[in-house]
Amino acid sequence: MYFLMVCKHHDGVADQRDALRPAHRAHVASGGNGLARVLVGSAVTPDDGVTSLGNFGILEAASEADARAFAETDPFARAGLVSDITITRLADTFQAHRIEAMTP
């Protein structure tokens, strides 16, 4: 199944986010130790295209619980930078084959 993950971050956490970015990227690369496969993801920004408001990802996971566990075990979330996590299932007709996945 495929899910849209949206993680909103608290204001004023840029320095913490920068410090945790390598651990966050390792989490993404491992799929949270196999909880999910990340097809695509990025920071979410306002019009300046630089200031991070949070991040999103399109995940392949066995269940919504696994997708949520992936989000909740991300270093950004574990460190308290994340104010809200939304997991939404995508339609069965989602064309994942059109995306080159970020993780194997």
HUCOR-V270397 format. One record per residue. RES is the residue in one small letter. SS is DSSP state (~ for helix, > for strand, _ for the rest). Layout:
# HUCOR-V270397
res: <RES/RES>
ss: <SS/SS>
This chain:
# HUCOR-V270397
res: <m/y/f/l/m/v/c/k/h/h/d/g/v/a/d/q/r/d/a/l/r/p/a/h/r/a/h/v/a/s/g/g/n/g/l/a/r/v/l/v/g/s/a/v/t/p/d/d/g/v/t/s/l/g/n/f/g/i/l/e/a/a/s/e/a/d/a/r/a/f/a/e/t/d/p/f/a/r/a/g/l/v/s/d/i/t/i/t/r/l/a/d/t/f/q/a/h/r/i/e/a/m/t/p>
ss: <_/>/>/>/>/>/>/>/>/_/_/_/_/~/~/~/~/~/~/~/~/~/~/~/~/~/~/~/~/~/~/~/~/~/_/>/>/>/>/>/>/>/>/>/>/_/_/_/_/_/_/>/>/>/>/>/>/>/>/>/>/_/_/~/~/~/~/~/~/~/~/~/_/_/~/~/~/~/_/_/_/>/>/>/>/>/>/>/>/_/_/_/_/_/_/~/~/~/_/_/_/_/_/_>
